Amino acid sequence: MSFLKNNLFSILSWVLTFVLVAVIIFIAYNNKDAFVETAPPIVSEATIAPETNPSIAALPGSAPTLGVNTNAIRRQITLKTLIPEDRPNYEVTHYTVARGDSTFSIATENNIEPETILWANYETLEDSPDSLRVGQELNIPPVDGIYHQLKEADTIESIAAEFEADPNDILHWPGNNVDLTNPTLNAGDWVMIPGGSREFIQWVIPIEASGDSGTSNISNSSCPGGAVGTGYFIWPADNHYLTGNDFWSGHLAIDIAANTGAAVYASDSGVVTMAQGGYNYGYGNVVAIDHGNGFATLYAHLSSINAGRCQSVFAGQLIGLSGNTGNSFGAHLHFEVRNNGAFQNPWRWLPAP
C-alpha cells in the first residue's frame, strides 16, 4: 500500500494522459473525411532539365526558352505588317513627263488606256497625244474613265448621263469619298467617273500639204536611213519671236524674226530630204528634214544653205542662214512642222519662248 500511496499522483497522471489520447484518436477517426475536404492541397514542384541539342540554334531576335523541348518547331514573331503589292489603288496620282515618254507608254505603265490620260489632262494636252512635253505634270487616274471637276449644277445623275457612266459607279467609288447617307457633291471638287467617256475636242484640224511648190511631200525620200528625231523640237533660230505671221489656216507656218545671215538650226535630228532653191517658187532657198518618226520640218527663204540632200543632221546643227529669197518681204525664217504629211501648229512643238 505504501507504493500505491507514494506513486498515486504519477499513476493518475498517466491514466489521464491515456484517456486524453484515446479521446483525440476517437474524434480524429470519426472526422477524417471532413478533414480531407478542408485541408489545403499539397503541391509538389518538379524541375524538368532542358534537353541539350547542339544542332538546333536559337532563332535571331527570339527570346530564350527554358524547360521547352528544343526539338519542337519554333516560329519567330514578326511585328511588321506586310501590305500586299496588288492592293487596290483608288487615288489619282501625278507623273512628271520625262524624256522618251509618250502618252501610250505612260498609259501602258499605269495599266490604263491612252484616252484616259488625255481626258484627265485636257488643260495640259488639249486632247492631243502629240502635245506631251518634258516636265509636264499629268494626272494619272487609277482606272479608265473620266477625271472630272464638278461644276455648280452637277449632280451624280447629270455627270453620269453626260459621260455615259453608271451613277452607282460614281457613288460607290471609294476614292470619291461620297457620304452614302447624304450623297452630295461640291462644286470645284474632282471626282472619278469609272467607265466614263466623251468625244475628243480637236481645235486645230491638220491640213495635208499640196500645191506646185515642190514641197508637198518632203517626208518621202529615196535617201538611205540616217538620224531619227526624238520628238522634242528646239527653236530653229536664236530669235524666239515672230516677224508678223503666226500659224493659221492660210499660212500654216510661223515666220520667225531674223536678220539676213542669222543662223538657222535643225529643230530636231533627221535626214535632209530637200536642200535647194531658185525654182521653189515662194519658198526661195529651202531645207526640209524628215525626222523618221512621222514628223518633218521645213526652213524657207534662206540666204544660203549649209546642208546637203540625204545628209544626217542633229538638233541644233547649222543647216543654213536666214534671208529674203523667194516670195518674201523682209529677212525672216519661214518654219513649218508637218506630221504624216499634214501641217501642224509649230507652237504645239516648240518650247516656250
LONUVO-330031 format. One line per 5 residues: number of its first residue (from 1); their letters; for each residue x, y, z of C-alpha. Coordinates in Angstrom, 1 decimal, always signed. Each point is the difference from the previous one (the first is absolute). Example, Ala and Ser with C-alpha at 12.3 -4.5 7.8 and 13.67 -1.06 7.14 Angstrom:
LONUVO-330031
1) AS) +12.3:-4.5:+7.8 | +1.4:+3.4:-0.7
//
This chain:
LONUVO-330031
1) MSFLK) +0.0:+0.0:+0.0 | +2.9:+2.2:+0.7 | +1.0:-0.2:-3.8 | -3.5:+1.0:-1.2 | -0.1:+2.8:+2.5
6) NNLFS) +3.4:+1.3:-0.9 | -0.6:-0.1:-3.8 | -3.7:+0.9:-0.1 | +0.6:+3.3:-1.8 | +2.1:-1.5:-2.8
11) ILSWV) -2.5:-2.8:-0.5 | -2.9:+2.4:-0.3 | +2.0:+2.2:-2.5 | +0.7:-3.0:-2.3 | -3.6:-1.2:+0.1
16) LTFVL) -1.2:+3.5:-0.9 | +2.5:+0.3:-2.8 | -1.2:-3.4:-1.5 | -3.6:+1.1:+0.2 | +0.7:+3.4:-1.8
21) VAVII) +2.0:-1.8:-2.8 | -2.8:-2.5:-0.4 | -2.6:+2.8:-0.2 | +2.1:+1.9:-2.7 | +0.4:-3.2:-2.1
26) FIAYN) -3.7:-0.7:+0.2 | -0.9:+3.5:-1.1 | +2.5:+0.0:-2.8 | -1.2:-3.3:-1.3 | -3.6:+1.1:-0.1
31) NKDAF) +0.8:+3.3:-1.8 | +2.7:-1.2:-2.5 | -2.2:+0.7:-3.1 | -0.7:+3.6:+0.9 | +3.7:+0.6:+0.7
36) VETAP) +1.0:-1.2:-3.5 | -2.5:+2.4:-1.7 | +1.1:+3.1:+1.9 | +3.7:-0.6:+0.0 | +2.1:+2.0:-2.5
41) PIVSE) +1.3:-1.9:-3.0 | +3.6:-1.1:+0.0 | +1.8:+1.2:-3.1 | +3.3:-1.6:-0.9 | +2.2:+1.9:-2.5
46) ATIAP) +2.1:-1.9:-2.5 | +2.9:+1.5:-1.9 | +0.4:-1.3:-3.5 | +3.5:+0.1:-1.2 | +0.2:+1.5:-3.6
51) ETNPS) +1.2:-2.4:-2.7 | +3.2:+1.0:-1.6 | +0.1:-0.1:-3.8 | +3.0:+1.8:-1.5 | -1.4:-0.4:-3.6
56) IAALP) -2.9:+2.5:+0.7 | +0.9:+3.6:+0.4 | -2.2:+2.7:+1.4 | -1.7:+2.2:-2.6 | +1.4:+3.5:-0.4
61) GSAPT) -2.0:+2.5:+2.1 | -1.9:-2.7:+1.9 | -0.1:-0.2:+3.8 | +1.7:-2.9:+1.7 | -2.4:-2.8:+1.1
66) LGVNT) +0.6:-2.0:+3.2 | -1.5:-3.4:+0.5 | -1.2:-0.3:-3.6 | +0.7:-2.9:-2.3 | +2.4:+1.5:-2.6
71) NAIRR) -1.1:-2.7:-2.4 | -3.3:+1.8:-0.5 | -0.5:+2.3:-3.0 | +0.5:+3.6:+0.9 | -1.7:+3.0:-1.6
76) QITLK) +1.6:+3.4:+0.2 | -2.4:+2.9:+0.8 | -0.1:+2.7:-2.7 | -1.2:+3.4:+1.1 | +0.1:+1.6:-3.5
81) TLIPE) -3.3:+0.1:-1.9 | +0.5:-1.1:-3.7 | -2.2:+2.0:-2.4 | -0.8:-1.9:-3.2 | +1.5:+1.6:-3.1
86) DRPNY) -3.2:-0.6:-2.0 | -2.2:+1.9:+2.5 | -2.6:+2.0:-2.0 | +0.8:+3.7:-0.7 | -2.8:+2.5:+0.1
91) EVTHY) +1.9:+3.2:-0.1 | +1.0:+2.2:-3.0 | +3.8:+0.2:-0.1 | +2.3:+2.5:-1.7 | +2.8:-0.7:-2.5
96) TVARG) +2.7:+2.3:-1.4 | +0.7:-0.6:-3.7 | +3.6:-1.0:-0.7 | +2.0:-0.2:-3.2 | -1.0:-2.9:-2.1
101) DSTFS) -3.6:-0.2:+1.5 | -3.1:-0.2:-2.2 | -3.7:+0.0:+0.9 | -0.1:-3.6:-1.0 | +3.0:-1.1:+2.1
106) IATEN) -1.3:+1.8:+3.1 | -3.4:-1.6:-0.5 | +1.5:-3.5:-0.4 | +2.2:+0.6:+3.1 | -3.1:+0.8:+2.1
111) NIEPE) -2.3:-2.7:-1.6 | -2.5:+2.5:-1.4 | -1.0:+1.2:-3.4 | +1.7:+3.0:-1.7 | -3.4:+1.8:-0.3
116) TILWA) -0.4:-0.1:+3.7 | +3.2:+2.0:+0.4 | -1.1:+2.5:-2.7 | -3.4:+0.4:+1.7 | +1.6:+0.6:+3.4
121) NYETL) +2.4:+2.6:-1.3 | -1.9:+2.1:-2.5 | +1.4:+3.3:+1.3 | +3.6:-1.3:-0.7 | -0.4:-2.2:-3.1
126) EDSPD) -3.2:+1.3:-1.6 | -1.0:-3.5:-1.1 | +3.2:-0.3:-2.1 | +2.6:-2.7:+0.8 | +2.5:+2.0:-2.0
131) SLRVG) -0.2:+2.8:+2.6 | +2.0:-2.0:+2.5 | +3.1:+1.9:+1.2 | +2.8:-0.7:+2.5 | -0.8:+1.5:+3.4
136) QELNI) -3.8:-0.1:-0.3 | -1.8:-1.3:+3.0 | -2.8:-2.4:-0.9 | -2.9:-1.3:+2.0 | +0.0:-3.8:-0.1
141) PPVDG) -3.4:-1.5:+0.8 | -0.1:-3.4:+1.7 | -2.5:-1.5:-2.5 | -1.3:+0.8:-3.4 | -2.6:+2.7:-0.2
146) IYHQL) -0.4:+3.8:+0.5 | +1.7:+2.1:+2.7 | -2.4:+2.9:+0.3 | -0.1:+3.2:+1.9 | -3.5:+0.7:+1.3
151) KEADT) -1.9:+3.0:-1.1 | -2.7:+1.9:+1.9 | -3.0:-1.9:-1.5 | +1.6:-3.4:-0.1 | -1.7:-3.0:+1.6
156) IESIA) +0.9:-3.6:+0.0 | -2.8:-0.7:-2.5 | +0.9:+2.9:-2.3 | +3.7:-0.9:-0.3 | -0.8:-3.7:-0.4
161) AEFEA) -2.3:+0.9:-2.9 | +2.6:+2.5:-1.5 | +2.8:-2.5:+0.0 | -2.1:-3.2:-0.7 | +0.8:-1.6:+3.4
166) DPNDI) -1.9:-1.8:+2.8 | -1.0:+2.3:+2.9 | +0.7:-2.8:+2.5 | +3.6:-0.3:-1.3 | +0.5:+3.7:+0.9
171) LHWPG) -1.8:-0.2:+3.3 | +1.8:-3.1:+1.2 | +3.5:+0.7:-1.3 | +2.1:+0.1:+3.3 | +2.3:+2.8:-1.3
176) NNVDL) -3.0:+2.4:-0.4 | -0.7:-0.2:+3.8 | -3.7:+0.5:-0.5 | -2.1:-0.2:+3.2 | -2.5:-2.6:-0.9
181) TNPTL) -2.4:+1.2:+2.8 | +0.0:+3.5:-1.6 | +1.5:-0.2:-3.6 | +0.7:+3.6:-0.9 | +2.6:+1.5:-2.3
186) NAGDW) +1.9:+3.2:+0.4 | +0.9:+2.3:-2.9 | +3.7:+0.0:-0.7 | +0.7:-3.5:+1.3 | +1.4:-2.6:-2.2
191) VMIPG) -1.7:-3.4:-0.4 | +0.9:-3.1:-1.9 | -2.7:-1.3:-2.4 | +1.0:-3.7:-0.6 | -0.8:-1.2:-3.5
196) GSREF) -1.0:+3.5:-1.2 | +0.9:+1.4:-3.4 | -0.4:+3.1:-2.2 | +0.8:+1.1:-3.5 | +3.4:+1.5:-0.6
201) IQWVI) +0.3:+3.7:-0.7 | +2.2:+1.0:-3.0 | +0.8:+3.7:-0.1 | +2.4:-0.1:-3.0 | -0.9:-2.2:-2.9
206) PIEAS) +3.2:-1.1:-1.8 | +0.0:+0.9:-3.7 | +1.8:-2.2:-2.5 | +2.7:+1.8:-1.9 | -0.6:+0.5:-3.7
211) GDSGT) +0.9:+2.3:-2.9 | +2.6:+0.5:-2.7 | +2.8:+1.3:+2.2 | +1.7:-3.4:+0.1 | -0.2:-0.2:+3.7
216) SNISN) -3.3:-1.9:+0.4 | +1.7:-3.3:+0.8 | +3.2:+0.8:+1.8 | -0.1:-3.1:+2.1 | +0.2:-2.4:-2.9
221) SSCPG) +3.6:-0.6:-1.1 | +2.2:-2.5:-1.6 | +2.8:+0.8:+2.5 | +1.3:-2.9:+2.0 | -0.6:-0.2:+3.7
226) GAVGT) +1.6:+2.5:+2.3 | -0.6:+2.1:+3.1 | -3.4:-0.3:+1.7 | -1.7:+2.8:+1.9 | -0.8:-0.2:+3.7
231) GYFIW) -3.4:+1.8:-0.3 | +1.2:+2.9:+2.1 | +0.5:+3.1:-2.1 | +2.3:+3.0:+0.7 | -0.3:+3.5:-1.4
236) PADNH) +1.6:+0.1:-3.5 | +1.5:+3.5:+0.5 | +1.4:+2.0:+2.9 | -2.9:+2.4:-0.3 | -3.2:-1.4:+1.7
241) YLTGN) -2.6:+2.5:-1.2 | -2.0:+0.5:-3.2 | +0.5:+2.4:-2.8 | -3.7:+0.4:-0.6 | -1.6:-3.2:-1.3
246) DFWSG) -1.3:-2.6:+2.5 | -1.4:-3.4:-0.7 | -3.5:+0.1:-1.5 | -1.9:-2.0:-2.6 | +1.4:+2.1:-2.9
251) HLAID) +3.6:+0.4:+1.1 | +0.6:-3.4:+1.6 | +3.4:+1.1:+1.5 | +1.6:+2.6:+2.2 | +2.4:+2.6:-1.3
256) IAANT) +2.8:+0.5:+2.5 | +1.7:+3.4:+0.2 | +3.6:-0.2:-1.1 | +2.4:+2.3:-1.9 | +1.6:-1.2:-3.2
261) GAAVY) +2.8:-2.4:+0.7 | -1.3:-1.1:+3.5 | +0.7:-3.6:+0.8 | -2.8:-2.6:-0.7 | +0.2:-3.3:+1.9
266) ASDSG) -1.6:-3.4:-0.5 | -2.9:+0.0:+2.5 | +0.4:-3.8:+0.5 | +2.2:-2.8:-1.3 | -0.8:-1.6:-3.4
271) VVTMA) +1.0:-0.3:-3.6 | +0.0:+2.9:-2.4 | -2.4:-0.8:-2.9 | +0.2:+3.4:-1.7 | +2.7:+2.6:-0.2
276) QGGYN) -0.6:+2.1:-3.1 | -1.1:+3.4:-1.1 | -0.7:+2.3:-3.0 | -2.9:-1.8:-1.6 | -1.9:-0.8:+3.2
281) YGYGN) -2.5:+2.9:-0.7 | -0.9:+1.8:+3.2 | +2.3:-2.0:+2.3 | +3.3:+1.2:-1.5 | +2.9:-1.9:+1.4
286) VVAID) -1.5:-2.8:+2.1 | +1.2:-2.9:+2.2 | -2.4:-2.8:+1.0 | +0.8:-2.7:+2.6 | -1.7:-3.3:+0.4
291) HGNGF) +0.3:-1.0:+3.7 | -0.8:-3.6:-0.6 | -2.9:-0.1:+2.6 | -2.8:+1.4:-2.1 | +1.1:+3.6:+0.4
296) ATLYA) +1.7:+2.3:-2.5 | +1.1:+3.6:+0.3 | +0.6:+2.6:-2.7 | +2.2:+3.1:+0.1 | -0.6:+2.6:-2.8
301) HLSSI) +1.2:+3.4:-1.5 | +3.6:-0.8:+1.0 | +2.9:+2.1:-1.3 | +2.2:-3.0:-0.1 | -0.2:-3.8:+0.5
306) NAGRC) +2.5:-1.9:+2.2 | -1.3:-3.5:-0.3 | -0.2:-2.5:-2.9 | -2.7:-2.4:-1.0 | +0.1:-3.4:+1.8
311) QSVFA) +2.2:+1.4:+2.7 | -0.7:-0.9:+3.6 | -0.3:+3.0:+2.2 | -0.6:+0.4:+3.7 | -2.0:+2.4:+2.2
316) GQLIG) +1.9:+3.3:+0.2 | +2.2:-0.6:-3.0 | +0.4:+2.9:-2.4 | -1.9:-0.7:-3.3 | -0.1:+3.5:-1.5
321) LSGNT) -0.3:+3.7:+0.4 | -3.1:+2.1:+0.1 | -0.8:+2.3:-2.9 | -2.6:+1.5:-2.3 | -0.1:-2.3:-3.0
326) GNSFG) -3.2:-1.1:-1.8 | -3.3:+1.7:+0.7 | +1.2:+1.9:+3.0 | -0.3:+3.5:+1.3 | +2.9:+0.4:+2.4
331) AHLHF) +2.5:-2.3:+1.5 | -1.5:-2.7:+2.1 | -0.2:-3.8:+0.5 | -3.1:-1.8:-1.2 | -0.4:-3.1:+2.2
336) EVRNN) -2.5:-2.9:-0.5 | -0.7:-3.2:+1.9 | -1.8:-2.9:-1.7 | -1.2:-3.3:+1.4 | -0.8:-2.9:-2.4
341) GAFQN) -0.2:+2.6:-2.8 | -2.4:+2.4:+1.7 | +0.8:+3.5:+1.3 | +0.3:+0.4:+3.8 | +0.1:+3.1:+2.1
346) PWRWL) +3.7:+0.5:+0.9 | -1.1:+1.6:+3.3 | -1.0:-3.5:+1.1 | +3.5:-1.3:-0.4 | +2.3:+2.8:+0.8
351) PAP) +1.0:+0.7:+3.7 | -1.2:+3.3:+1.5 | +1.9:+3.0:-1.3
//
